[in-house]
Amino acid sequence: RLAQMSHCCSSCAPQATSDFQRPSSKLVLVITANWFLCQWTFNMSLAQTALSTNTLLSSSSVVWSYIVGLIIGRCRLSLLGVLCVASAVSGVSLTVLGGNQRVDPTAPKNTFFGEALALGSAVAYGIFSNGLAAHVRPEQMNEVWGGVGVMSVAIGGALMFVGHVTGLEPLEAPSGKALGIMLLNGFLGTSISDYVWARGLLLTSPLVATVALNMTIPVSFVVDAVILRQHVFSWTAPVGAALVFLGVAAGAVEESQRD
């Protein structure tokens, strides 16, 4: 997942206090619903968009995080803030819009619905990151994420039941291999990665955390070209990755100056 010009003001990261307060059930429920929306839209878009399109639209969450922060008054414009976003977006655009050749004919193709899902996921992540920074203290993160896990099991179970009863998606026992892949993806690709990202968000700001999330771009292109062998990319890929790193560095410098 535009530019007086910054990312987030010092109030973007809530200050910890000595008095611990448990997060309300309503807050955890809202966070869970937003998290569900982010995950569902992104995962659904993967099967209906090419890697380049999916990466571009999903990485636009950097812009949405900044825009949402400006709208709700948690961010201010600054030169480094604009440089942070502009470098990241330029790098993403150069990388994914540069020349590439599809090697695997079975690789996903772009669809309007898939593109809409990827963009919706980016917007949801922009709202999610600002909301998390605004309403959750660093010392509450374990409580919040534990609550998200419990509610995800409850809500997910209910949705699976509804899908089975209505015939939309009948329940079937997965194979051992499929179950192992799902557990590994849920543990490493969702739970741990989201928790580490959320902790980093509270220690920095929504913009820095979201731009840093785009460090997955070089990795995704390596996986696509080397491991999956679906596409071959031109020189624009490493140049674009370098611009993304520049965006992260600009965000870090602005963060240190603000502190």
C-alpha positions as a LaTeX table, in Angstrom:
\begin{tabular}{lrrr}
\hline
Residue & $x$ (\AA) & $y$ (\AA) & $z$ (\AA) \\
\hline
Arg1 & 0.00 & 0.00 & 0.00 \\
Leu2 & 0.59 & 14.49 & $-0.69$ \\
Ala3 & 3.08 & 16.41 & 0.34 \\
Gln4 & 4.85 & 22.62 & 4.85 \\
Met5 & 5.24 & 19.02 & 4.78 \\
Ser6 & 5.90 & 15.39 & 7.65 \\
His7 & 4.54 & 12.59 & 8.69 \\
Cys8 & 3.18 & 12.43 & 12.18 \\
Cys9 & 3.50 & 14.85 & 15.03 \\
Ser10 & 4.80 & 13.79 & 18.40 \\
Ser11 & 1.32 & 12.85 & 19.49 \\
Cys12 & 1.21 & 10.09 & 16.88 \\
Ala13 & 2.80 & 7.68 & 19.32 \\
Pro14 & 0.82 & 7.65 & 22.58 \\
Gln15 & 2.84 & 8.15 & 25.73 \\
Ala16 & 3.00 & 5.36 & 28.26 \\
Thr17 & 1.82 & 6.02 & 31.78 \\
Ser18 & 2.44 & 4.31 & 35.08 \\
Asp19 & $-1.28$ & 3.52 & 35.51 \\
Phe20 & $-2.10$ & 0.45 & 33.47 \\
Gln21 & $-5.60$ & 0.37 & 32.01 \\
Arg22 & $-7.05$ & $-2.66$ & 30.32 \\
Pro23 & $-8.32$ & $-1.99$ & 26.79 \\
Ser24 & $-12.10$ & $-2.07$ & 26.53 \\
Ser25 & $-13.88$ & $-4.94$ & 24.80 \\
Lys26 & $-15.41$ & $-2.46$ & 22.36 \\
Leu27 & $-11.95$ & $-1.21$ & 21.36 \\
Val28 & $-10.66$ & $-4.74$ & 20.85 \\
Leu29 & $-13.74$ & $-5.62$ & 18.80 \\
Val30 & $-13.27$ & $-2.60$ & 16.50 \\
Ile31 & $-9.56$ & $-3.43$ & 16.06 \\
Thr32 & $-10.44$ & $-7.06$ & 15.31 \\
Ala33 & $-13.01$ & $-6.08$ & 12.69 \\
Asn34 & $-10.54$ & $-3.73$ & 10.97 \\
Trp35 & $-7.81$ & $-6.36$ & 11.13 \\
Phe36 & $-10.18$ & $-8.90$ & 9.59 \\
Leu37 & $-10.97$ & $-6.48$ & 6.79 \\
Cys38 & $-7.29$ & $-5.82$ & 6.11 \\
Gln39 & $-6.39$ & $-9.51$ & 6.00 \\
Trp40 & $-9.40$ & $-10.70$ & 4.02 \\
Thr41 & $-9.19$ & $-8.07$ & 1.29 \\
Phe42 & $-5.44$ & $-8.54$ & 0.87 \\
Asn43 & $-5.52$ & $-12.34$ & 0.77 \\
Met44 & $-8.47$ & $-12.39$ & $-1.62$ \\
Ser45 & $-6.68$ & $-9.96$ & $-3.94$ \\
Leu46 & $-3.59$ & $-12.16$ & $-4.20$ \\
Ala47 & $-5.38$ & $-14.73$ & $-6.35$ \\
Gln48 & $-6.93$ & $-12.11$ & $-8.63$ \\
Thr49 & $-4.08$ & $-9.72$ & $-9.41$ \\
Ala50 & $-0.58$ & $-9.97$ & $-10.82$ \\
Leu51 & 2.24 & $-9.50$ & $-8.32$ \\
Ser52 & 3.21 & $-6.08$ & $-9.70$ \\
Thr53 & $-0.33$ & $-4.67$ & $-9.51$ \\
Asn54 & $-0.96$ & $-6.17$ & $-6.09$ \\
Thr55 & 2.29 & $-4.78$ & $-4.70$ \\
Leu56 & 1.64 & $-1.31$ & $-6.09$ \\
Leu57 & $-1.92$ & $-1.03$ & $-4.75$ \\
Ser58 & $-1.17$ & $-2.63$ & $-1.38$ \\
Ser59 & 1.87 & $-0.42$ & $-0.84$ \\
Ser60 & $-0.27$ & 2.68 & $-1.31$ \\
Ser61 & $-1.14$ & 2.20 & 2.38 \\
Val62 & 1.84 & 4.52 & 2.98 \\
Val63 & $-0.08$ & 7.35 & 1.34 \\
Trp64 & $-3.37$ & 6.48 & 3.01 \\
Ser65 & $-1.71$ & 6.34 & 6.44 \\
Tyr66 & $-0.31$ & 9.84 & 5.87 \\
Ile67 & $-3.57$ & 11.22 & 4.49 \\
Val68 & $-5.66$ & 9.78 & 7.32 \\
Gly69 & $-3.17$ & 11.19 & 9.84 \\
Leu70 & $-3.51$ & 14.63 & 8.27 \\
Ile71 & $-7.32$ & 14.44 & 8.21 \\
Ile72 & $-7.67$ & 13.51 & 11.87 \\
Gly73 & $-5.00$ & 16.03 & 12.93 \\
Arg74 & $-2.41$ & 13.54 & 14.15 \\
Cys75 & 0.13 & 14.50 & 11.49 \\
Arg76 & 1.58 & 17.73 & 10.16 \\
Leu77 & 3.16 & 18.55 & 6.84 \\
Ser78 & 6.96 & 18.67 & 6.69 \\
Leu79 & 9.61 & 18.34 & 4.03 \\
Leu80 & 11.00 & 15.04 & 5.34 \\
Gly81 & 7.51 & 13.63 & 5.69 \\
Val82 & 6.78 & 14.29 & 2.03 \\
Leu83 & 10.21 & 12.95 & 1.03 \\
Cys84 & 9.48 & 9.80 & 3.01 \\
Val85 & 6.20 & 9.15 & 1.23 \\
Ala86 & 7.31 & 10.38 & $-2.21$ \\
Ser87 & 10.46 & 8.22 & $-2.21$ \\
Ala88 & 8.56 & 5.15 & $-1.14$ \\
Val89 & 5.78 & 5.63 & $-3.67$ \\
Ser90 & 8.27 & 6.45 & $-6.46$ \\
Gly91 & 10.25 & 3.33 & $-5.64$ \\
Val92 & 7.17 & 1.16 & $-5.63$ \\
Ser93 & 5.94 & 2.64 & $-8.89$ \\
Leu94 & 9.31 & 2.27 & $-10.63$ \\
Thr95 & 9.65 & $-1.31$ & $-9.46$ \\
Val96 & 6.23 & $-2.63$ & $-10.29$ \\
Leu97 & 5.63 & $-0.58$ & $-13.44$ \\
Gly98 & 9.06 & $-1.27$ & $-14.90$ \\
Gly99 & 9.60 & $-3.88$ & $-17.51$ \\
Asn100 & 8.82 & $-7.46$ & $-16.56$ \\
Gln101 & 8.04 & $-10.59$ & $-18.47$ \\
Arg102 & 5.63 & $-13.29$ & $-17.34$ \\
Val103 & 7.39 & $-16.64$ & $-17.42$ \\
Asp104 & 4.69 & $-18.81$ & $-15.86$ \\
Pro105 & 1.49 & $-18.76$ & $-17.93$ \\
Thr106 & $-0.48$ & $-19.87$ & $-14.86$ \\
Ala107 & 0.52 & $-16.77$ & $-12.87$ \\
Pro108 & $-2.46$ & $-14.68$ & $-11.66$ \\
Lys109 & $-3.92$ & $-12.07$ & $-14.00$ \\
Asn110 & $-5.39$ & $-8.70$ & $-13.09$ \\
Thr111 & $-9.13$ & $-8.39$ & $-12.47$ \\
Phe112 & $-11.12$ & $-5.31$ & $-11.49$ \\
Phe113 & $-12.40$ & $-7.03$ & $-8.35$ \\
Gly114 & $-8.89$ & $-8.05$ & $-7.34$ \\
Glu115 & $-7.54$ & $-4.52$ & $-7.85$ \\
Ala116 & $-10.44$ & $-3.10$ & $-5.79$ \\
Leu117 & $-9.67$ & $-5.56$ & $-2.98$ \\
Ala118 & $-5.96$ & $-4.67$ & $-2.95$ \\
Leu119 & $-6.73$ & $-0.95$ & $-2.84$ \\
Gly120 & $-9.35$ & $-1.48$ & $-0.13$ \\
Ser121 & $-6.80$ & $-3.36$ & 1.94 \\
Ala122 & $-4.37$ & $-0.43$ & 1.62 \\
Val123 & $-7.02$ & 2.06 & 2.79 \\
Ala124 & $-7.98$ & $-0.20$ & 5.69 \\
Tyr125 & $-4.33$ & $-0.49$ & 6.77 \\
Gly126 & $-4.00$ & 3.30 & 6.70 \\
Ile127 & $-7.01$ & 3.66 & 9.01 \\
Phe128 & $-5.90$ & 0.72 & 11.15 \\
Ser129 & $-2.39$ & 2.08 & 11.79 \\
Asn130 & $-3.64$ & 5.52 & 12.84 \\
Gly131 & $-6.38$ & 4.08 & 15.01 \\
Leu132 & $-3.95$ & 1.74 & 16.75 \\
Ala133 & $-1.54$ & 4.58 & 17.53 \\
Ala134 & $-4.36$ & 6.83 & 18.74 \\
His135 & $-6.12$ & 4.44 & 21.10 \\
Val136 & $-3.63$ & 1.78 & 22.22 \\
Arg137 & $-0.72$ & 2.32 & 24.61 \\
Pro138 & 2.47 & 0.29 & 24.23 \\
Glu139 & 1.89 & $-1.51$ & 27.55 \\
Gln140 & $-1.57$ & $-2.58$ & 26.34 \\
Met141 & $-0.34$ & $-4.33$ & 23.23 \\
Asn142 & $-0.24$ & $-7.85$ & 24.71 \\
Glu143 & $-3.78$ & $-7.48$ & 26.04 \\
Val144 & $-5.07$ & $-6.08$ & 22.76 \\
Trp145 & $-3.44$ & $-8.69$ & 20.55 \\
Gly146 & $-4.60$ & $-11.49$ & 22.83 \\
Gly147 & $-8.13$ & $-10.14$ & 22.61 \\
Val148 & $-7.85$ & $-9.91$ & 18.83 \\
Gly149 & $-6.85$ & $-13.57$ & 18.75 \\
Val150 & $-9.79$ & $-14.70$ & 20.88 \\
Met151 & $-12.30$ & $-12.62$ & 18.95 \\
Ser152 & $-10.82$ & $-13.76$ & 15.64 \\
Val153 & $-11.43$ & $-17.38$ & 16.60 \\
Ala154 & $-15.02$ & $-16.58$ & 17.61 \\
Ile155 & $-15.83$ & $-14.43$ & 14.59 \\
Gly156 & $-13.99$ & $-16.71$ & 12.18 \\
Gly157 & $-15.82$ & $-19.75$ & 13.53 \\
Ala158 & $-19.16$ & $-18.00$ & 13.14 \\
Leu159 & $-18.36$ & $-16.98$ & 9.56 \\
Met160 & $-17.28$ & $-20.52$ & 8.70 \\
Phe161 & $-20.55$ & $-21.87$ & 10.10 \\
Val162 & $-22.60$ & $-19.36$ & 8.10 \\
Gly163 & $-20.65$ & $-20.17$ & 4.96 \\
His164 & $-21.23$ & $-23.90$ & 5.45 \\
Val165 & $-24.96$ & $-23.56$ & 6.16 \\
Thr166 & $-25.57$ & $-21.25$ & 3.20 \\
Gly167 & $-23.45$ & $-23.37$ & 0.88 \\
Leu168 & $-21.17$ & $-20.45$ & 0.08 \\
Glu169 & $-18.11$ & $-22.37$ & 1.29 \\
Pro170 & $-18.82$ & $-25.86$ & 2.65 \\
Leu171 & $-16.50$ & $-27.07$ & 5.38 \\
Glu172 & $-14.00$ & $-29.70$ & 4.30 \\
Ala173 & $-11.11$ & $-31.31$ & 6.16 \\
Pro174 & $-7.84$ & $-30.01$ & 4.63 \\
Ser175 & $-5.00$ & $-32.33$ & 3.72 \\
Gly176 & $-2.04$ & $-32.61$ & 6.07 \\
Lys177 & 0.12 & $-30.53$ & 3.73 \\
Ala178 & $-2.52$ & $-27.82$ & 3.34 \\
Leu179 & $-3.09$ & $-27.70$ & 7.09 \\
Gly180 & 0.64 & $-27.36$ & 7.75 \\
Ile181 & 0.96 & $-24.51$ & 5.24 \\
Met182 & $-2.04$ & $-22.71$ & 6.73 \\
Leu183 & $-0.70$ & $-23.03$ & 10.28 \\
Leu184 & 2.76 & $-21.84$ & 9.23 \\
Asn185 & 1.33 & $-18.91$ & 7.31 \\
Gly186 & $-0.99$ & $-17.97$ & 10.18 \\
Phe187 & 1.80 & $-18.16$ & 12.75 \\
Leu188 & 4.65 & $-16.51$ & 10.85 \\
Gly189 & 2.90 & $-14.56$ & 8.12 \\
Thr190 & 0.10 & $-13.13$ & 10.23 \\
Ser191 & 0.41 & $-13.40$ & 14.02 \\
Ile192 & 4.13 & $-12.73$ & 14.58 \\
Ser193 & 4.55 & $-10.30$ & 11.70 \\
Asp194 & 1.49 & $-8.23$ & 12.69 \\
Tyr195 & 2.52 & $-8.18$ & 16.36 \\
Val196 & 6.07 & $-7.02$ & 15.58 \\
Trp197 & 4.73 & $-4.41$ & 13.15 \\
Ala198 & 2.21 & $-3.12$ & 15.73 \\
Arg199 & 4.93 & $-2.83$ & 18.40 \\
Gly200 & 7.10 & $-0.91$ & 15.96 \\
Leu201 & 4.17 & 1.35 & 15.12 \\
Leu202 & 3.72 & 2.30 & 18.79 \\
Leu203 & 7.45 & 2.94 & 19.20 \\
Thr204 & 7.62 & 5.18 & 16.11 \\
Ser205 & 4.56 & 6.44 & 14.20 \\
Pro206 & 1.99 & 5.11 & 11.72 \\
Leu207 & 3.84 & 6.55 & 8.73 \\
Val208 & 7.27 & 5.15 & 9.63 \\
Ala209 & 5.78 & 1.75 & 10.43 \\
Thr210 & 3.81 & 1.64 & 7.20 \\
Val211 & 6.76 & 2.70 & 5.04 \\
Ala212 & 8.96 & 0.15 & 6.78 \\
Leu213 & 6.37 & $-2.47$ & 5.91 \\
Asn214 & 7.22 & $-1.83$ & 2.26 \\
Met215 & 10.61 & $-3.41$ & 2.85 \\
Thr216 & 8.78 & $-6.60$ & 1.86 \\
Ile217 & 8.79 & $-5.36$ & $-1.73$ \\
Pro218 & 12.35 & $-6.48$ & $-2.59$ \\
Val219 & 11.69 & $-9.81$ & $-0.89$ \\
Ser220 & 8.48 & $-10.36$ & $-2.86$ \\
Phe221 & 10.27 & $-9.73$ & $-6.15$ \\
Val222 & 13.05 & $-12.16$ & $-5.24$ \\
Val223 & 10.49 & $-14.81$ & $-4.36$ \\
Asp224 & 8.57 & $-14.18$ & $-7.58$ \\
Ala225 & 11.60 & $-14.24$ & $-9.87$ \\
Val226 & 13.90 & $-16.76$ & $-8.15$ \\
Ile227 & 11.72 & $-19.14$ & $-6.17$ \\
Leu228 & 8.36 & $-19.13$ & $-7.95$ \\
Arg229 & 9.88 & $-18.15$ & $-11.32$ \\
Gln230 & 6.70 & $-16.43$ & $-12.46$ \\
His231 & 8.23 & $-13.21$ & $-13.81$ \\
Val232 & 11.59 & $-11.79$ & $-14.93$ \\
Phe233 & 12.26 & $-8.19$ & $-13.89$ \\
Ser234 & 14.43 & $-5.47$ & $-15.40$ \\
Trp235 & 16.92 & $-3.06$ & $-13.79$ \\
Thr236 & 14.03 & $-0.97$ & $-12.45$ \\
Ala237 & 13.46 & $-3.44$ & $-9.61$ \\
Pro238 & 16.71 & $-2.80$ & $-7.64$ \\
Val239 & 16.49 & 0.97 & $-8.32$ \\
Gly240 & 12.93 & 1.00 & $-7.02$ \\
Ala241 & 13.95 & $-0.98$ & $-3.95$ \\
Ala242 & 16.72 & 1.58 & $-3.27$ \\
Leu243 & 14.13 & 4.38 & $-3.36$ \\
Val244 & 11.99 & 2.50 & $-0.86$ \\
Phe245 & 15.00 & 2.25 & 1.46 \\
Leu246 & 15.51 & 6.01 & 1.02 \\
Gly247 & 11.91 & 6.60 & 2.07 \\
Val248 & 12.40 & 4.53 & 5.22 \\
Ala249 & 15.61 & 6.44 & 6.02 \\
Ala250 & 13.85 & 9.81 & 5.55 \\
Gly251 & 11.10 & 8.70 & 7.90 \\
Ala252 & 13.64 & 7.59 & 10.50 \\
Val253 & 15.53 & 10.93 & 10.31 \\
Glu254 & 12.30 & 12.89 & 10.69 \\
Glu255 & 11.36 & 10.71 & 13.65 \\
Ser256 & 14.70 & 11.32 & 15.41 \\
Gln257 & 14.44 & 15.09 & 14.81 \\
Arg258 & 10.93 & 15.13 & 16.23 \\
Asp259 & 12.08 & 13.27 & 19.35 \\
\hline
\end{tabular}
